[in-house]
Amino acid sequence: MNRKNRKEPHPLLASVLEYVYIIIGATIVALGFNVFLLPNEIASGGVSGISTILYGIFNWNPGLVQYAFNIPLFIAGVIFLGKQFGARSLVGTLTLPFIVIVTADWEPATLNPLLGALFGGISVGTGLGIVFRGRASTGGTDLAAQIIAKYTGLTLGTSVMLIDGLIVLSAALVFDVEKGLYALIGLFVTTKTIDIIQLGFSQSKMVYIITNKQEEIRDAIYVEVNRGVTKLPAVGGYTDQERPILLVVVYQTEFTKLKQVVKTIDPAAFVIVSDAYEVLGEGFKRA
């Protein structure tokens, strides 16, 4: 279908879908927390990690603890970071603790802490990734990290790592060192799962080709691989001569053929390959 003929979703439908994403994502996070993380005392960062620690010490209701932290943090986010934290993020902030409270009596899926960390991390990462696709957040320490980054000069990544690191360290002190290590596993799996949900699995390769036989390789790619080629202007650092770079994006299944084409024509070609997680446009996924 031609891009010009494609109809964009109605704004109201698009808005409704965003809220659906937020509710579904927050529900998945809450279920992962209740059936994997909390029963195994895995405090893998965030407000959920704080609620796990306080549950272990004082037996406080995790859902109420999350409300107690999330609502003030949301208000602080609006005050210090501006109006970008609107209704969508408020829905995420309120939905997650609510589902945690409603499903508090669900039986644990496993009492093996390693499995709890792995599958809890996958569940939380999947849910957060879906919430992010709804252009929202579930509140929590991410807002605190953004406030710290804005007013201290630290990067956002450093601020998040600092807060989550303190939570994991607290878990190691409150429970034991082994539980702290499991919490690190859960945090790592959560981060990687969010990336997969946001970007997808890498199905394409981006290939840069530096060669003295540009025309021959370009024509062979057109004919044998059936892919377009882009010439990028470049200058050799040693020779100071113009030497354009050929850029080609192919599916993984096409990469072997492309490599054979280049090797056959110019065995001395310099080839750089990297993953392309999302490719939009002619011959690939439509935006």
GUTOR-906502 format. One line per 2 residues: their letters; for each residue x, y, z of C-alpha. Coordinates in steps of 0.5 Angstrom, whole numbers, plus 500, padded with zeros to 3 digits. Layout:
<sites>
A> X Y Z ~ ...
</sites>
This chain:
<sites>
MN> 500 500 500 ~ 503 507 498
RK> 505 511 504 ~ 500 517 502
NR> 494 512 502 ~ 495 510 509
KE> 490 513 514 ~ 493 515 520
PH> 489 513 527 ~ 484 517 529
PL> 487 522 535 ~ 481 519 540
LA> 483 512 538 ~ 490 513 539
SV> 489 516 545 ~ 485 510 548
LE> 490 505 545 ~ 495 509 549
YV> 491 508 556 ~ 490 501 554
YI> 498 500 554 ~ 499 503 560
II> 493 499 564 ~ 496 493 561
GA> 503 494 562 ~ 502 496 569
TI> 498 490 570 ~ 503 485 568
VA> 508 489 572 ~ 504 488 578
LG> 503 481 577 ~ 510 480 576
FN> 512 483 583 ~ 507 479 586
VF> 508 472 584 ~ 515 472 582
LL> 519 478 586 ~ 516 479 593
PN> 515 472 595 ~ 523 471 593
EI> 525 477 597 ~ 528 480 590
AS> 528 488 591 ~ 531 489 584
GG> 530 497 584 ~ 525 502 584
VS> 519 503 589 ~ 517 496 588
GI> 524 494 591 ~ 523 499 597
ST> 516 496 598 ~ 519 489 598
IL> 524 491 603 ~ 519 494 608
YG> 515 488 607 ~ 521 484 609
IF> 522 489 615 ~ 515 491 618
NW> 510 487 614 ~ 507 493 611
NP> 503 492 605 ~ 507 493 599
GL> 501 496 595 ~ 500 502 600
VQ> 507 503 601 ~ 508 504 593
YA> 502 509 593 ~ 506 512 599
FN> 512 513 595 ~ 509 514 588
IP> 504 520 589 ~ 509 524 592
LF> 514 523 587 ~ 509 524 582
IA> 507 531 585 ~ 514 533 585
GV> 515 531 578 ~ 510 535 576
IF> 513 541 580 ~ 520 540 578
LG> 520 537 571 ~ 514 540 568
KQ> 507 539 565 ~ 510 533 561
FG> 507 528 567 ~ 500 529 565
AR> 494 524 566 ~ 497 518 562
SL> 503 518 568 ~ 498 519 573
VG> 494 513 571 ~ 500 509 571
TL> 502 511 578 ~ 495 509 581
TL> 494 503 577 ~ 500 499 579
PF> 499 499 586 ~ 492 498 585
IV> 493 491 582 ~ 499 490 587
IV> 493 490 592 ~ 488 487 588
TA> 492 481 587 ~ 496 480 593
DW> 493 473 595 ~ 495 470 589
EP> 500 464 590 ~ 507 465 588
AT> 509 462 581 ~ 516 459 584
LN> 520 460 591 ~ 526 459 587
PL> 530 466 588 ~ 533 465 581
LG> 527 463 577 ~ 524 469 581
AL> 529 474 579 ~ 529 472 572
FG> 522 471 570 ~ 520 477 575
GI> 525 481 571 ~ 522 479 564
SV> 515 481 567 ~ 517 487 570
GT> 521 489 564 ~ 515 487 559
GL> 510 491 563 ~ 514 497 563
GI> 516 497 556 ~ 509 497 554
VF> 507 502 559 ~ 513 506 555
RG> 510 505 549 ~ 504 508 551
RA> 508 514 552 ~ 507 514 560
ST> 511 512 566 ~ 509 508 573
GG> 512 514 577 ~ 517 511 582
TD> 524 512 583 ~ 525 514 575
LA> 522 521 577 ~ 527 522 583
AQ> 532 520 578 ~ 530 525 573
II> 530 530 579 ~ 537 529 581
AK> 539 529 574 ~ 536 536 573
YT> 539 539 579 ~ 546 536 580
GL> 549 535 573 ~ 549 528 574
TL> 547 524 568 ~ 540 520 568
GT> 543 514 567 ~ 548 515 573
SV> 542 518 577 ~ 538 511 576
ML> 544 507 577 ~ 545 511 584
ID> 538 510 586 ~ 537 503 584
GL> 544 501 587 ~ 542 503 594
IV> 536 499 594 ~ 539 493 592
LS> 545 494 597 ~ 539 495 602
AA> 536 489 600 ~ 543 485 601
LV> 543 488 608 ~ 536 487 610
FD> 536 480 607 ~ 542 477 605
VE> 548 478 600 ~ 545 472 596
KG> 538 476 595 ~ 542 482 593
LY> 545 478 588 ~ 539 476 585
AL> 536 483 585 ~ 542 485 581
IG> 540 479 576 ~ 533 481 576
LF> 535 489 575 ~ 539 487 569
VT> 534 482 566 ~ 528 488 567
TK> 533 493 563 ~ 534 488 557
TI> 527 486 557 ~ 525 493 556
DI> 530 494 550 ~ 527 488 547
IQ> 520 491 548 ~ 521 498 546
LG> 526 496 540 ~ 524 489 538
FS> 529 483 537 ~ 535 485 531
QS> 532 483 525 ~ 536 487 520
KM> 544 489 519 ~ 547 496 517
VY> 553 495 513 ~ 558 500 511
II> 563 498 506 ~ 569 502 504
TN> 572 499 497 ~ 576 501 491
KQ> 570 498 487 ~ 564 502 489
EE> 561 501 482 ~ 561 494 481
IR> 559 492 488 ~ 553 497 488
DA> 551 494 482 ~ 552 487 484
IY> 548 489 491 ~ 542 492 486
VE> 542 485 482 ~ 543 480 487
VN> 541 482 494 ~ 535 487 491
RG> 537 492 496 ~ 538 500 495
VT> 545 503 497 ~ 547 510 499
KL> 553 513 498 ~ 556 517 504
PA> 561 522 503 ~ 568 521 507
VG> 575 523 506 ~ 581 518 508
GY> 584 520 514 ~ 591 518 512
TD> 591 520 504 ~ 586 526 505
QE> 582 523 499 ~ 575 523 498
RP> 573 516 499 ~ 565 515 499
IL> 562 509 504 ~ 557 505 501
LV> 551 504 506 ~ 546 498 506
VV> 541 495 510 ~ 539 488 509
YQ> 535 483 513 ~ 539 478 517
TE> 537 472 512 ~ 540 477 506
FT> 547 478 510 ~ 550 472 508
KL> 549 473 501 ~ 551 481 501
KQ> 558 479 504 ~ 559 474 499
VV> 558 479 494 ~ 563 484 497
KT> 568 478 498 ~ 567 476 491
ID> 568 483 488 ~ 573 486 493
PA> 576 481 498 ~ 580 487 501
AF> 574 491 502 ~ 573 494 509
VI> 566 492 512 ~ 563 494 518
VS> 557 491 521 ~ 552 493 526
DA> 545 491 528 ~ 539 495 526
YE> 533 494 531 ~ 528 498 527
VL> 528 500 520 ~ 522 504 517
GE> 521 505 510 ~ 521 502 503
GF> 522 495 503 ~ 522 494 510
KR> 517 496 516 ~ 512 501 514
A> 512 507 520
</sites>
